[in-house]
Amino acid sequence: MYPATQPFRTALTLLLLATLAGCDFGSGCCGAGDPSYHLVLDGLTKGREISEYLAEEEMDQIGSGNAILGQGGPVAVPGKVSASLRFGRAARSVPTLAGTTLSEVTSASSVIPVTSASVMKVQLDVALPVIAGFTVGESKIFSFELLGSATLLGKHGASDLNVQQGTTTLGFGSRLGILRETHGLPGIAITSMRRSVPALSWEARGIPTAEGHEATLGMNDFSGKLTSHRISAAKEFGVAGVTVGWGRDLLNGEYIQTALVNGETPTRRTERPGLGGRRSVLFVGGSYALRDGVQLAAEVIRSTRTAPLYPINQVGTEGRSRTHLTVGVRVGG
């Protein structure tokens, strides 16, 4: 029906779809010629830097050194549970947007300052041996244990950002005992853990723009997983013990980033970027046996970011490495 008008209707439909594709419903349309368009792009750039920086801070807070504090080698006795409760404080930094102005030139090298503080961390770890392994001389090889972890985290420090952060995280994994400790040899084990990353969101209002307007930046619906791999060696000398190890942490996740410019025509854009970061971890620990099955232990962790989560720009001026100290008690095993 009406074949002569069909090409006109098709062209009109395509034009309408192209127009709607460039709009953000509920906040008007924007294009490359609209100043608000570039202000929003600059807001998204700065917002991603902040969101990824906060996610990296969570990675630093969640990760730990040895799977069980004060125990670097395998238990290798099925049914004999080992657990540790550790306490520590970690340096935390939160970006601040004080003095920041959005401009029409999207900046990939702006420096956003940070405020620093320290927060408390409490972590419970449990190891359940499943396979005793195979006897080789005085030792055993290839034992296998299941691991569980629960962590209570402190919240981010004060900032002009309204940061909302979850405080608990759970993790599960396994430990493969390469070699059980003997009189002359240390115990050696390889550990893999996968932890959930607490919920995270933030919002900043009233950010000035070069056009004399105000903007709102924010992030929500963050979800991520932290995967940790460790290799450790442990040796006891009477009532004292020493543990050393090295490993890597891998963080993967995604979130929703938004930017709103309240100009003559409010302009809003939303995107869902992914993120991924890596860090290496070196740890050294010591333990002291109070009595059979009960040990006091401490651990120093040195973490170095090998792949920053903020690929566009390094937010702030602090170093890429951090040192953490944890103390606690281990029972069983």
CORNOR-V642367 format. One record per run of one state. SS is the DSSP state (a for helix, b for strand, c for the rest). FROM is the first residue (numbers start at 1). TO is the last residue. If there is no record, write none. Layout:
# CORNOR-V642367
SS,FROM,TO  SS,FROM,TO
This chain:
# CORNOR-V642367
c,1,2  a,3,21  c,22,22  b,23,23  c,24,28  b,29,29  c,30,34  a,35,62  c,63,67  b,68,68  c,69,70  b,71,71  c,72,81  b,82,95  c,96,101  b,102,102  c,103,113  b,114,131  c,132,133  b,134,136  c,137,138  b,139,141  c,142,142  b,143,153  c,154,163  b,164,165  c,166,167  b,168,179  c,180,186  b,187,196  c,197,199  b,200,209  c,210,213  b,214,237  c,238,239  b,240,261  c,262,266  b,267,271  c,272,273  b,274,291  c,292,293  b,294,307  c,308,320  b,321,332  c,333,333
